[in-house]
């Protein structure tokens, strides 16, 4: 029998800052660090942040698109079950905590790039957006995950062979 890991409690569990205020704070934070073209979109209940940032690639300025999503944090609460006519435990989204986590994550990434720990494109590589041939977009992290899943199914040799093929 394996022991349960000793995990810390959910970060920002008791935050009093509404998700909308944190969204505004994230926008202001990004602008403070020179980020342009900031877009917030609600995609079927999932909030998505996209923005453009200029990077230097061998002396040439390039606009790179990034995408971030707040994590899907949930908390256990008592809620009324009409079918059973009683209260029961249920899990509900904790959007305010998820937005606070995203704010502090972005702030730490931006500070790290500003003070030379790593370049923005390297530190945020998994969030860089790539247009696909079918007109959709996918982050580098999603591309990498898909490639790793393909490799797991067909062996690492398959990954090396398919490296030349588009997704």
DSSP file (Angstrom, degrees, kcal/mol; ACC not computed):
  #  RESIDUE AA STRUCTURE BP1 BP2  ACC     N-H-->O    O-->H-N    N-H-->O    O-->H-N    TCO  KAPPA ALPHA  PHI   PSI    X-CA   Y-CA   Z-CA
    1    1 A X              0   0    0      0, 0.0     2,-0.3     0, 0.0     0, 0.0   0.000 360.0 360.0 360.0 126.6    0.0    0.0    0.0
    2    2 A X        -     0   0    0      1,-0.1     2,-0.2     3,-0.0     3,-0.0  -0.628 360.0-118.9 -91.1 146.3    1.5    3.3   -1.0
    3    3 A X        -     0   0    0     -2,-0.3     2,-0.2     1,-0.1    -1,-0.1  -0.498  30.7-106.3 -79.3 149.0    1.3    6.4    1.1
    4    4 A X        -     0   0    0     -2,-0.2    -1,-0.1     1,-0.1     2,-0.1  -0.513  40.7-106.5 -70.6 140.1   -0.4    9.5   -0.1
    5    5 A X        -     0   0    0     -2,-0.2     2,-1.6     1,-0.1    -1,-0.1  -0.417  27.7-117.9 -66.5 146.4    1.9   12.3   -1.1
    6    6 A X        -     0   0    0     -2,-0.1     2,-0.2    -3,-0.1    -1,-0.1  -0.636  44.9-177.7 -85.8  83.5    2.1   15.2    1.4
    7    7 A X        -     0   0    0     -2,-1.6     3,-0.1     1,-0.1     2,-0.0  -0.568  26.0-116.6 -86.0 144.8    0.8   17.9   -0.9
    8    8 A X        -     0   0    0     -2,-0.2     3,-0.1     1,-0.1    -1,-0.1  -0.344  42.9 -89.8 -70.5 161.8    0.4   21.5    0.1
    9    9 A X        -     0   0    0      1,-0.2    -1,-0.1    -2,-0.0     3,-0.1  -0.290  60.7 -73.2 -68.7 160.7   -3.0   23.0    0.2
   10   10 A X    >   -     0   0    0      1,-0.1     3,-1.3    -3,-0.1    -1,-0.2  -0.272  55.9-112.1 -55.5 130.9   -4.3   24.7   -2.9
   11   11 A X  T 3  S+     0   0    0      1,-0.2    90,-0.2    -3,-0.1    -1,-0.1  -0.408  96.9   8.3 -66.3 143.1   -2.6   28.0   -3.5
   12   12 A X  T >  S+     0   0    0      1,-0.1     3,-1.7    88,-0.1    -1,-0.2   0.717  80.8 147.6  61.8  24.4   -4.8   31.1   -3.1
   13   13 A X  T <  S+     0   0    0     -3,-1.3    84,-0.1     1,-0.3    -2,-0.1   0.865  74.5  39.3 -55.1 -39.6   -7.6   29.0   -1.8
   14   14 A X  T 3  S+     0   0    0     83,-0.1    -1,-0.3     2,-0.0    -2,-0.1   0.072  83.8 148.0-102.4  23.9   -8.9   31.8    0.5
   15   15 A X    <   -     0   0    0     -3,-1.7    82,-0.1     1,-0.1    81,-0.1  -0.277  34.0-165.3 -61.1 143.3   -8.3   34.7   -2.0
   16   16 A X        +     0   0    0      2,-0.1     2,-0.6    80,-0.1    -1,-0.1   0.382  58.8 107.0-104.5  -1.3  -10.7   37.5   -1.7
   17   17 A X  S    S-     0   0    0     79,-0.1    83,-0.1     1,-0.1    -2,-0.1  -0.694  72.8-126.7 -83.6 119.8   -9.7   39.0   -5.1
   18   18 A X     >  -     0   0    0     -2,-0.6     4,-1.9     1,-0.1     3,-0.4  -0.296  17.8-117.8 -64.0 150.2  -12.4   38.4   -7.7
   19   19 A X  H  > S+     0   0    0      1,-0.2     4,-2.3     2,-0.2     5,-0.1   0.858 113.9  56.6 -56.0 -38.7  -11.3   36.7  -10.9
   20   20 A X  H  > S+     0   0    0      1,-0.2     4,-1.9     2,-0.2    -1,-0.2   0.880 106.0  49.7 -64.5 -38.5  -12.3   39.8  -13.0
   21   21 A X  H  > S+     0   0    0     -3,-0.4     4,-2.4     2,-0.2    -1,-0.2   0.908 110.7  49.7 -66.8 -41.0  -10.0   42.0  -10.9
   22   22 A X  H  X S+     0   0    0     -4,-1.9     4,-2.6     2,-0.2    -2,-0.2   0.882 106.8  56.0 -64.7 -37.3   -7.1   39.6  -11.4
   23   23 A X  H  X S+     0   0    0     -4,-2.3     4,-2.0     2,-0.2    -1,-0.2   0.925 109.5  46.1 -59.1 -44.4   -7.8   39.5  -15.1
   24   24 A X  H  X S+     0   0    0     -4,-1.9     4,-2.4     1,-0.2    -2,-0.2   0.905 111.5  51.9 -63.8 -41.9   -7.4   43.3  -15.2
   25   25 A X  H  X S+     0   0    0     -4,-2.4     4,-2.4     1,-0.2    -2,-0.2   0.874 108.3  51.5 -63.4 -37.7   -4.2   43.1  -13.0
   26   26 A X  H  X S+     0   0    0     -4,-2.6     4,-2.6     2,-0.2    -1,-0.2   0.920 109.1  50.7 -64.6 -43.5   -2.8   40.5  -15.5
   27   27 A X  H  X S+     0   0    0     -4,-2.0     4,-2.1     1,-0.2    -2,-0.2   0.929 112.7  45.8 -59.6 -46.1   -3.5   42.9  -18.4
   28   28 A X  H  X S+     0   0    0     -4,-2.4     4,-2.2     2,-0.2    -1,-0.2   0.886 111.5  53.0 -64.6 -39.2   -1.8   45.8  -16.6
   29   29 A X  H  X S+     0   0    0     -4,-2.4     4,-1.3     2,-0.2    -2,-0.2   0.931 109.5  48.1 -60.7 -46.9    1.2   43.5  -15.6
   30   30 A X  H  <>S+     0   0    0     -4,-2.6     5,-2.6     1,-0.2     3,-0.4   0.908 111.4  49.9 -62.3 -42.5    1.7   42.5  -19.3
   31   31 A X  H ><5S+     0   0    0     -4,-2.1     3,-1.8     1,-0.2    -1,-0.2   0.886 105.0  58.5 -62.8 -38.6    1.5   46.1  -20.5
   32   32 A X  H 3<5S+     0   0    0     -4,-2.2    -1,-0.2     1,-0.3    -2,-0.2   0.838 107.2  47.9 -58.3 -34.4    4.1   47.1  -17.8
   33   33 A X  T 3<5S-     0   0    0     -4,-1.3    -1,-0.3    -3,-0.4    -2,-0.2   0.201 126.0 -99.9 -95.0  15.1    6.5   44.5  -19.4
   34   34 A X  T < 5 +     0   0    0     -3,-1.8    20,-0.3     1,-0.3     2,-0.2   0.636  68.0 154.4  83.2  14.6    5.9   45.8  -22.9
   35   35 A X      < -     0   0    0     -5,-2.6    -1,-0.3    -6,-0.2     2,-0.2  -0.569  22.3-165.9 -78.7 139.7    3.5   43.1  -24.0
   36   36 A X  E     +A   52   0A   0     16,-2.0    16,-2.3    -2,-0.2    -1,-0.0  -0.719  55.0  32.8-120.3 169.9    1.1   44.2  -26.8
   37   37 A X  E    S-     0   0A   0     -2,-0.2     2,-0.4    14,-0.2    -1,-0.2   0.928  70.3-172.6  51.4  59.4   -2.1   42.9  -28.4
   38   38 A X  E     -     0   0A   0     13,-0.2     2,-0.4    -3,-0.2    13,-0.2  -0.703   3.8-176.9 -87.0 130.2   -3.5   41.3  -25.3
   39   39 A X  E     -A   50   0A   0     11,-3.1    11,-2.8    -2,-0.4     2,-0.5  -0.994  14.7-165.8-134.3 129.3   -6.7   39.3  -25.9
   40   40 A X  E     -A   49   0A   0     -2,-0.4     2,-0.4     9,-0.2     9,-0.2  -0.954  16.2-179.9-109.7 131.4   -8.9   37.5  -23.4
   41   41 A X  E     -A   48   0A   0      7,-2.5     7,-3.0    -2,-0.5     2,-0.8  -0.995  26.3-141.2-134.6 138.8  -11.4   35.0  -24.8
   42   42 A X  E     -A   47   0A   0     -2,-0.4     2,-0.9     5,-0.2     5,-0.2  -0.880  21.1-171.9 -97.3 109.1  -14.0   32.7  -23.1
   43   43 A X  E >  S-A   46   0A   0      3,-3.1     3,-1.3    -2,-0.8    -2,-0.0  -0.783  71.4 -41.6-105.7  88.8  -13.9   29.5  -25.0
   44   44 A X  T 3  S-     0   0    0     -2,-0.9    -1,-0.2     1,-0.3     3,-0.1   0.879 123.1 -40.1  60.9  40.4  -16.8   27.4  -23.7
   45   45 A X  T 3  S+     0   0    0      1,-0.2     2,-0.6     0, 0.0    -1,-0.3   0.288 118.2 109.9  92.3 -10.5  -16.2   28.4  -20.1
   46   46 A X  E <   -A   43   0A   0     -3,-1.3    -3,-3.1    26,-0.0     2,-0.3  -0.890  64.6-138.9-100.8 118.2  -12.4   28.2  -20.3
   47   47 A X  E     -A   42   0A   0     -2,-0.6    23,-0.7    -5,-0.2     2,-0.4  -0.605  21.0-166.2 -76.5 132.1  -10.8   31.6  -20.1
   48   48 A X  E     -AB  41  69A   0     -7,-3.0    -7,-2.5    -2,-0.3     2,-0.5  -0.979   8.5-157.4-125.1 131.9   -7.8   31.9  -22.6
   49   49 A X  E     +AB  40  68A   0     19,-3.1    19,-2.8    -2,-0.4     2,-0.4  -0.934  15.3 176.3-108.3 127.0   -5.2   34.6  -22.6
   50   50 A X  E     +AB  39  67A   0    -11,-2.8   -11,-3.1    -2,-0.5     2,-0.3  -0.980   5.8 161.4-127.3 143.4   -3.3   35.4  -25.8
   51   51 A X  E     - B   0  66A   0     15,-1.8    15,-2.7    -2,-0.4     2,-0.4  -0.988  30.3-126.1-154.8 163.8   -0.7   38.1  -26.4
   52   52 A X  E     -AB  36  65A   0    -16,-2.3   -16,-2.0    -2,-0.3     2,-0.3  -0.871  23.2-178.7-111.0 144.5    2.1   39.1  -28.8
   53   53 A X  E     - B   0  64A   0     11,-2.1    11,-2.5    -2,-0.4     2,-0.4  -0.995  25.6-123.4-143.4 140.7    5.6   40.0  -27.7
   54   54 A X  E     - B   0  63A   0     -2,-0.3     2,-0.3   -20,-0.3     9,-0.2  -0.689  31.4-178.4 -85.7 130.1    8.6   41.1  -29.8
   55   55 A X  E     - B   0  62A   0      7,-2.9     7,-2.8    -2,-0.4     2,-0.6  -0.885  28.2-117.8-123.4 159.3   11.7   39.0  -29.5
   56   56 A X  E     - B   0  61A   0     -2,-0.3     2,-0.6     5,-0.2     5,-0.2  -0.869  25.9-174.3 -99.0 119.2   15.1   39.4  -31.1
   57   57 A X  E >  S- B   0  60A   0      3,-3.3     3,-1.5    -2,-0.6    -2,-0.0  -0.893  75.6 -37.2-116.1  99.3   16.1   36.5  -33.4
   58   58 A X  T 3  S-     0   0    0     -2,-0.6    -1,-0.1     1,-0.3     3,-0.1   0.894 125.2 -42.5  51.8  45.8   19.7   37.0  -34.6
   59   59 A X  T 3  S+     0   0    0      1,-0.2     2,-0.5     0, 0.0    -1,-0.3   0.391 118.4 110.2  86.9  -2.9   19.2   40.7  -34.8
   60   60 A X  E <   -B   57   0A   0     -3,-1.5    -3,-3.3     2,-0.0     2,-0.5  -0.911  66.6-130.1-109.3 130.4   15.8   40.6  -36.4
   61   61 A X  E     -B   56   0A   0     -2,-0.5     2,-0.4    -5,-0.2    -5,-0.2  -0.669  31.1-178.0 -81.0 125.3   12.7   41.6  -34.4
   62   62 A X  E     -B   55   0A   0     -7,-2.8    -7,-2.9    -2,-0.5     2,-0.5  -0.968  25.5-131.1-126.7 141.1    9.9   39.0  -34.6
   63   63 A X  E     -B   54   0A   0     -2,-0.4     2,-0.4    -9,-0.2    -9,-0.2  -0.792  26.8-167.7 -88.2 126.8    6.4   39.1  -33.1
   64   64 A X  E     -B   53   0A   0    -11,-2.5   -11,-2.1    -2,-0.5     2,-0.4  -0.955  12.0-139.8-118.7 135.0    5.6   35.9  -31.2
   65   65 A X  E     -B   52   0A   0     -2,-0.4    64,-2.9    64,-0.4     2,-0.3  -0.758  19.0-169.1 -94.7 139.2    2.2   34.8  -30.1
   66   66 A X  E     -BC  51 128A   0    -15,-2.7   -15,-1.8    -2,-0.4     2,-0.4  -0.909   6.4-159.2-124.8 152.7    1.7   33.2  -26.7
   67   67 A X  E     +B   50   0A   0     60,-2.2     2,-0.3    -2,-0.3   -17,-0.2  -0.998  10.2 177.8-135.8 132.8   -1.3   31.5  -25.1
   68   68 A X  E     -B   49   0A   0    -19,-2.8   -19,-3.1    -2,-0.4     2,-0.4  -0.981   8.1-166.0-131.9 144.4   -2.0   30.8  -21.4
   69   69 A X  E     -B   48   0A   0     -2,-0.3   -21,-0.2   -21,-0.2     3,-0.1  -0.997  27.7-117.1-128.1 133.5   -5.0   29.2  -19.7
   70   70 A X        -     0   0    0    -23,-0.7    29,-0.1    -2,-0.4    28,-0.1  -0.392  45.0 -99.0 -61.3 146.9   -5.7   29.4  -16.0
   71   71 A X        -     0   0    0     27,-0.4     2,-1.7     1,-0.1    -1,-0.1  -0.294  30.2-111.3 -66.9 155.5   -5.6   26.0  -14.4
   72   72 A X        +     0   0    0     -3,-0.1     2,-0.2    21,-0.1    -1,-0.1  -0.557  48.7 177.4 -87.0  73.0   -8.9   24.1  -13.8
   73   73 A X        -     0   0    0     -2,-1.7    21,-2.5    21,-0.2     2,-0.3  -0.564   5.7-170.9 -79.5 141.3   -8.8   24.3  -10.0
   74   74 A X  E     -D   93   0B   0     19,-0.3     2,-0.3    -2,-0.2    19,-0.2  -0.965   8.9-158.4-132.4 150.4  -11.7   22.9   -8.1
   75   75 A X  E     -D   92   0B   0     17,-2.6    17,-2.6    -2,-0.3     2,-0.5  -0.934  24.3-115.2-125.6 151.7  -12.8   23.0   -4.4
   76   76 A X  E     +D   91   0B   0     -2,-0.3     2,-0.3    15,-0.2    15,-0.2  -0.738  43.8 164.4 -87.0 128.5  -15.1   20.7   -2.5
   77   77 A X  E     -D   90   0B   0     13,-3.1    13,-2.7    -2,-0.5     2,-0.5  -0.933  41.2-103.8-138.0 161.1  -18.3   22.4   -1.3
   78   78 A X  E     +D   89   0B   0     -2,-0.3     2,-0.3    11,-0.2    11,-0.2  -0.744  45.7 174.3 -84.5 132.2  -21.6   21.4    0.1
   79   79 A X  E     -D   88   0B   0      9,-2.9     9,-2.5    -2,-0.5     2,-0.4  -0.971  34.9-101.2-139.6 155.9  -24.4   21.8   -2.5
   80   80 A X  E     -D   87   0B   0     -2,-0.3     2,-0.7     7,-0.2     7,-0.2  -0.623  25.7-156.6 -81.2 126.4  -28.1   20.9   -2.7
   81   81 A X  E  >> -D   86   0B   0      5,-2.9     5,-1.4    -2,-0.4     4,-1.3  -0.905   2.5-165.2-102.0 109.3  -28.9   17.8   -4.6
   82   82 A X  T  45S+     0   0    0     -2,-0.7    -1,-0.2     1,-0.2     5,-0.0   0.861  85.9  55.3 -65.3 -36.6  -32.6   18.2   -5.8
   83   83 A X  T  45S+     0   0    0      1,-0.2    -1,-0.2     2,-0.1    -2,-0.0   0.893 119.1  32.4 -64.4 -39.1  -32.9   14.5   -6.7
   84   84 A X  T  45S-     0   0    0      2,-0.2    -1,-0.2    -3,-0.1    -2,-0.2   0.548 101.2-134.0 -93.1  -8.6  -31.9   13.3   -3.2
   85   85 A X  T  <5S+     0   0    0     -4,-1.3     2,-0.3     1,-0.2    -3,-0.2   0.899  71.8  88.8  53.5  46.1  -33.4   16.3   -1.4
   86   86 A X  E   <S-D   81   0B   0     -5,-1.4    -5,-2.9    -7,-0.1     2,-0.2  -0.983  81.9 -92.9-158.7 165.1  -30.3   16.8    0.7
   87   87 A X  E     +D   80   0B   0     -2,-0.3     2,-0.3    -7,-0.2    -7,-0.2  -0.578  45.2 170.9 -80.4 147.4  -26.9   18.5    0.7
   88   88 A X  E     -D   79   0B   0     -9,-2.5    -9,-2.9    -2,-0.2     2,-0.2  -0.976  38.8 -87.1-150.5 163.0  -23.9   16.6   -0.5
   89   89 A X  E     +D   78   0B   0     -2,-0.3     2,-0.3   -11,-0.2   -11,-0.2  -0.498  49.7 168.5 -71.5 139.0  -20.3   17.2   -1.3
   90   90 A X  E     -D   77   0B   0    -13,-2.7   -13,-3.1    -2,-0.2     2,-0.5  -0.980  33.0-119.7-146.9 156.6  -19.6   18.5   -4.8
   91   91 A X  E     -D   76   0B   0     -2,-0.3     2,-0.3   -15,-0.2   -15,-0.2  -0.866  32.1-179.7-102.2 129.4  -16.6   19.9   -6.7
   92   92 A X  E     -D   75   0B   0    -17,-2.6   -17,-2.6    -2,-0.5    -2,-0.0  -0.931  34.7 -94.1-127.4 150.2  -16.9   23.4   -8.1
   93   93 A X  E     -D   74   0B   0     -2,-0.3     2,-0.5   -19,-0.2   -19,-0.3  -0.323  23.8-153.4 -61.8 142.8  -14.5   25.5  -10.1
   94   94 A X     >  +     0   0    0    -21,-2.5     4,-2.0     1,-0.2   -21,-0.2  -0.721  25.0 167.0-115.9  77.4  -12.4   28.0   -8.1
   95   95 A X  H  > S+     0   0    0     -2,-0.5     4,-2.5     1,-0.2     5,-0.2   0.848  70.6  57.6 -64.3 -37.8  -11.8   30.6  -10.8
   96   96 A X  H  > S+     0   0    0      1,-0.2     4,-2.0     2,-0.2    -1,-0.2   0.922 109.7  44.5 -61.6 -44.2  -10.6   33.3   -8.5
   97   97 A X  H  > S+     0   0    0      2,-0.2     4,-2.3     1,-0.2    -1,-0.2   0.899 112.3  52.7 -66.3 -40.5   -7.8   31.0   -7.1
   98   98 A X  H  X S+     0   0    0     -4,-2.0     4,-2.1     1,-0.2   -27,-0.4   0.896 109.9  48.4 -61.9 -40.8   -6.9   29.9  -10.7
   99   99 A X  H  X S+     0   0    0     -4,-2.5     4,-2.5     2,-0.2    -1,-0.2   0.884 109.9  51.3 -68.9 -38.1   -6.6   33.5  -11.8
  100  100 A X  H  X S+     0   0    0     -4,-2.0     4,-2.4     2,-0.2     5,-0.2   0.916 109.9  50.6 -63.3 -41.6   -4.4   34.4   -8.9
  101  101 A X  H  X S+     0   0    0     -4,-2.3     4,-2.0     1,-0.2    -2,-0.2   0.913 111.1  48.2 -61.6 -43.1   -2.1   31.5   -9.7
  102  102 A X  H  X S+     0   0    0     -4,-2.1     4,-2.8     2,-0.2     5,-0.2   0.909 109.8  53.2 -63.5 -42.4   -1.9   32.6  -13.3
  103  103 A X  H  X S+     0   0    0     -4,-2.5     4,-2.6     1,-0.2    -2,-0.2   0.951 112.8  41.9 -57.6 -51.6   -1.1   36.2  -12.2
  104  104 A X  H  X S+     0   0    0     -4,-2.4     4,-2.0     2,-0.2    -1,-0.2   0.828 113.7  53.4 -70.2 -30.5    1.8   35.1  -10.0
  105  105 A X  H  X S+     0   0    0     -4,-2.0     4,-2.2    -5,-0.2    -1,-0.2   0.948 112.1  44.3 -65.0 -49.7    3.1   32.6  -12.6
  106  106 A X  H  X S+     0   0    0     -4,-2.8     4,-2.8     1,-0.2     5,-0.2   0.914 112.2  52.7 -62.2 -42.5    3.2   35.2  -15.3
  107  107 A X  H  X S+     0   0    0     -4,-2.6     4,-2.4    -5,-0.2    -1,-0.2   0.916 110.1  47.7 -60.8 -42.3    4.8   37.8  -13.0
  108  108 A X  H  X S+     0   0    0     -4,-2.0     4,-2.2     2,-0.2    -1,-0.2   0.898 112.8  48.9 -67.3 -38.5    7.6   35.4  -12.1
  109  109 A X  H  X S+     0   0    0     -4,-2.2     4,-2.1     2,-0.2    -2,-0.2   0.928 112.4  48.0 -64.0 -44.8    8.2   34.5  -15.7
  110  110 A X  H  X S+     0   0    0     -4,-2.8     4,-2.3     1,-0.2    -2,-0.2   0.892 112.5  48.3 -65.4 -40.1    8.3   38.1  -16.7
  111  111 A X  H  X S+     0   0    0     -4,-2.4     4,-2.3    -5,-0.2     6,-0.2   0.914 109.9  53.0 -64.4 -42.0   10.7   39.0  -13.9
  112  112 A X  H  <>S+     0   0    0     -4,-2.2     5,-2.4     1,-0.2     6,-0.9   0.886 113.1  43.1 -62.0 -39.1   12.9   36.1  -14.8
  113  113 A X  H ><5S+     0   0    0     -4,-2.1     3,-1.1     3,-0.2    -1,-0.2   0.883 112.6  53.0 -74.3 -37.3   13.1   37.2  -18.4
  114  114 A X  H 3<5S+     0   0    0     -4,-2.3    -2,-0.2     1,-0.2    -1,-0.2   0.881 112.0  44.8 -63.3 -38.9   13.6   40.8  -17.5
  115  115 A X  T 3<5S-     0   0    0     -4,-2.3    -1,-0.2    -5,-0.2    -2,-0.2   0.197 119.3-105.1 -98.5  17.0   16.5   40.1  -15.2
  116  116 A X  T < 5S+     0   0    0     -3,-1.1    -3,-0.2     2,-0.2     3,-0.1   0.594  79.4 129.3  82.2  12.3   18.3   37.7  -17.5
  117  117 A X  S   <S-     0   0    0     -5,-2.4     2,-0.3     1,-0.3    -4,-0.2   0.918  88.0 -23.1 -63.9 -40.7   17.5   34.3  -16.0
  118  118 A X  S    S-     0   0    0     -6,-0.9    -1,-0.3     4,-0.0    -2,-0.2  -0.969  76.9 -90.4-163.1 156.7   16.3   33.1  -19.4
  119  119 A X     >  -     0   0    0     -2,-0.3     4,-2.9    -3,-0.1     5,-0.3  -0.397  37.5-118.0 -72.3 155.0   15.0   34.6  -22.6
  120  120 A X  H  > S+     0   0    0      1,-0.2     4,-2.5     2,-0.2    -1,-0.1   0.906 113.8  52.6 -60.5 -43.3   11.2   35.0  -22.9
  121  121 A X  H  4 S+     0   0    0      1,-0.2    -1,-0.2     2,-0.2     7,-0.2   0.827 114.7  42.2 -66.7 -29.5   11.0   32.6  -25.9
  122  122 A X  H >4 S+     0   0    0     -3,-0.3     3,-0.9     2,-0.2     4,-0.2   0.910 116.9  45.3 -79.5 -44.1   12.9   29.9  -24.0
  123  123 A X  H 3< S+     0   0    0     -4,-2.9     3,-0.2     1,-0.2    -2,-0.2   0.839 125.3  32.8 -69.2 -33.0   11.2   30.3  -20.6
  124  124 A X  T >< S+     0   0    0     -4,-2.5     3,-2.1    -5,-0.3     4,-0.4   0.088  82.0 123.9-108.7  21.7    7.7   30.5  -22.2
  125  125 A X  G X   +     0   0    0     -3,-0.9     3,-1.6     1,-0.3    15,-0.4   0.849  68.2  57.7 -54.4 -41.4    8.4   28.1  -25.1
  126  126 A X  G 3  S+     0   0    0      1,-0.3    15,-1.8    -4,-0.2    16,-0.4   0.647 106.4  51.8 -68.0 -11.2    5.6   25.7  -24.3
  127  127 A X  G <  S+     0   0    0     -3,-2.1   -60,-2.2    13,-0.2    -1,-0.3   0.408  78.9 117.6-104.0   0.3    3.1   28.6  -24.6
  128  128 A X  B <   -C   66   0A   0     -3,-1.6    12,-2.1    -4,-0.4     2,-0.3  -0.512  62.5-131.9 -69.6 133.4    4.2   29.8  -28.0
  129  129 A X  E     -E  139   0C   0    -64,-2.9     2,-0.4    10,-0.2   -64,-0.4  -0.697  20.3-167.2 -90.3 137.1    1.4   29.5  -30.6
  130  130 A X  E     -E  138   0C   0      8,-2.5     8,-2.0    -2,-0.3     2,-0.3  -0.984  19.7-129.0-121.5 133.0    2.0   27.9  -34.0
  131  131 A X  E     -E  137   0C   0     -2,-0.4     6,-0.2     6,-0.2     2,-0.2  -0.628  26.0-145.5 -76.0 138.7   -0.4   28.1  -36.9
  132  132 A X    >   -     0   0    0      4,-3.5     3,-2.4    -2,-0.3    -1,-0.0  -0.673  25.0-106.6-101.6 159.6   -1.2   24.7  -38.4
  133  133 A X  T 3  S+     0   0    0      1,-0.3    -1,-0.1    -2,-0.2     4,-0.0   0.779 118.3  59.6 -56.0 -28.3   -1.9   23.9  -42.0
  134  134 A X  T 3  S-     0   0    0      2,-0.1    -1,-0.3     1,-0.1     3,-0.1   0.422 122.3-103.5 -83.4   3.9   -5.6   23.5  -41.4
  135  135 A X  S <  S+     0   0    0     -3,-2.4    -2,-0.1     1,-0.3     2,-0.1   0.316  86.3 114.3  94.2  -8.2   -5.9   27.0  -40.0
  136  136 A X        -     0   0    0     -5,-0.1    -4,-3.5     1,-0.0    -1,-0.3  -0.344  58.9-127.8 -86.0 174.1   -6.0   26.1  -36.4
  137  137 A X  E     -E  131   0C   0     -6,-0.2     2,-0.3    -3,-0.1    -6,-0.2  -0.901  21.2-178.0-123.0 153.9   -3.4   27.0  -33.7
  138  138 A X  E     -E  130   0C   0     -8,-2.0    -8,-2.5    -2,-0.3     2,-0.1  -0.989  26.3-119.1-148.0 142.0   -1.5   24.8  -31.2
  139  139 A X  E  >  -E  129   0C   0     -2,-0.3     4,-2.3   -10,-0.2   -10,-0.2  -0.432  28.5-114.5 -77.7 158.8    1.0   25.7  -28.6
  140  140 A X  H  > S+     0   0    0    -12,-2.1     4,-2.8   -15,-0.4   -14,-0.2   0.867 119.2  56.7 -59.0 -36.2    4.5   24.3  -28.7
  141  141 A X  H  > S+     0   0    0    -15,-1.8     4,-2.4     2,-0.2    -1,-0.2   0.900 107.2  47.2 -61.7 -41.4    3.6   22.4  -25.5
  142  142 A X  H  > S+     0   0    0    -16,-0.4     4,-2.4     2,-0.2    -2,-0.2   0.890 112.2  50.4 -67.0 -39.2    0.6   20.8  -27.1
  143  143 A X  H  X S+     0   0    0     -4,-2.3     4,-2.4     2,-0.2    -2,-0.2   0.937 112.0  47.6 -61.5 -47.4    2.8   19.9  -30.1
  144  144 A X  H  X S+     0   0    0     -4,-2.8     4,-2.6     1,-0.2    -2,-0.2   0.912 111.3  50.3 -61.3 -44.3    5.4   18.4  -27.9
  145  145 A X  H  X S+     0   0    0     -4,-2.4     4,-2.3     1,-0.2    -1,-0.2   0.914 110.7  49.7 -60.9 -43.1    2.8   16.4  -25.9
  146  146 A X  H  X S+     0   0    0     -4,-2.4     4,-2.2     1,-0.2    -1,-0.2   0.909 111.4  48.8 -62.8 -42.6    1.3   15.1  -29.1
  147  147 A X  H  X S+     0   0    0     -4,-2.4     4,-2.4     2,-0.2    -2,-0.2   0.900 111.0  50.0 -64.3 -41.2    4.7   14.0  -30.3
  148  148 A X  H  X S+     0   0    0     -4,-2.6     4,-2.3     2,-0.2    -2,-0.2   0.889 110.2  50.3 -65.7 -38.5    5.5   12.3  -27.0
  149  149 A X  H  X S+     0   0    0     -4,-2.3     4,-1.8     2,-0.2    -2,-0.2   0.905 110.8  49.5 -64.8 -40.7    2.2   10.4  -27.1
  150  150 A X  H  X S+     0   0    0     -4,-2.2     4,-2.5     1,-0.2    -2,-0.2   0.906 111.3  49.5 -62.4 -41.4    3.0    9.3  -30.7
  151  151 A X  H  X S+     0   0    0     -4,-2.4     4,-2.0     1,-0.2    -2,-0.2   0.889 108.5  52.7 -65.6 -38.9    6.4    8.1  -29.6
  152  152 A X  H  < S+     0   0    0     -4,-2.3    -1,-0.2     1,-0.2    -2,-0.2   0.868 114.4  42.8 -65.0 -35.4    4.9    6.2  -26.6
  153  153 A X  H  < S+     0   0    0     -4,-1.8    -2,-0.2     1,-0.2    -1,-0.2   0.859 130.3  23.5 -78.2 -36.0    2.5    4.4  -29.0
  154  154 A X  H  < S-     0   0    0     -4,-2.5     4,-0.5     1,-0.2    -2,-0.2   0.331 113.9-100.5-116.0   7.8    5.0    3.7  -31.8
  155  155 A X    >X  -     0   0    0     -4,-2.0     4,-1.1    -5,-0.2     3,-0.8   0.072  39.6 -80.1  88.7 155.1    8.3    3.8  -30.0
  156  156 A X  H 3> S+     0   0    0      1,-0.2     4,-1.9     2,-0.2    -1,-0.2   0.773 126.6  65.4 -64.1 -27.2   10.9    6.5  -29.9
  157  157 A X  H 3> S+     0   0    0      1,-0.2     4,-2.2     2,-0.2    -1,-0.2   0.886  98.1  54.3 -62.3 -38.1   12.2    5.5  -33.4
  158  158 A X  H <> S+     0   0    0     -3,-0.8     4,-2.5    -4,-0.5    -1,-0.2   0.889 105.3  53.3 -62.9 -39.4    8.8    6.5  -34.8
  159  159 A X  H  X S+     0   0    0     -4,-1.1     4,-0.6     1,-0.2    -1,-0.2   0.929 109.8  47.5 -61.5 -45.2    9.2   10.0  -33.3
  160  160 A X  H >< S+     0   0    0     -4,-1.9     3,-0.5     1,-0.2     4,-0.3   0.887 113.9  47.5 -64.2 -39.7   12.6   10.4  -34.9
  161  161 A X  H >< S+     0   0    0     -4,-2.2     3,-0.7     1,-0.2    -1,-0.2   0.866 113.7  47.0 -69.6 -36.6   11.3    9.3  -38.3
  162  162 A X  H >< S+     0   0    0     -4,-2.5     3,-1.5     1,-0.2    -1,-0.2   0.466  82.1  97.3 -85.4  -1.2    8.2   11.5  -38.1
  163  163 A X  T << S+     0   0    0     -4,-0.6    -1,-0.2    -3,-0.5    -2,-0.1   0.805  83.6  52.0 -58.1 -29.1   10.2   14.6  -37.1
  164  164 A X  T <  S+     0   0    0     -3,-0.7    -1,-0.3    -4,-0.3     2,-0.2   0.669  95.1  87.6 -80.9 -17.5   10.2   15.7  -40.7
  165  165 A X  S <  S-     0   0    0     -3,-1.5     2,-0.1    -4,-0.1    -3,-0.0  -0.577  80.5-118.8 -85.9 144.3    6.4   15.4  -41.1
  166  166 A X              0   0    0     -2,-0.2    -1,-0.1     1,-0.1    -2,-0.1  -0.396 360.0 360.0 -71.9 159.5    4.0   18.2  -40.3
  167  167 A X              0   0    0     -2,-0.1    -1,-0.1     0, 0.0   -35,-0.0   0.499 360.0 360.0 -65.4 360.0    1.4   17.5  -37.6
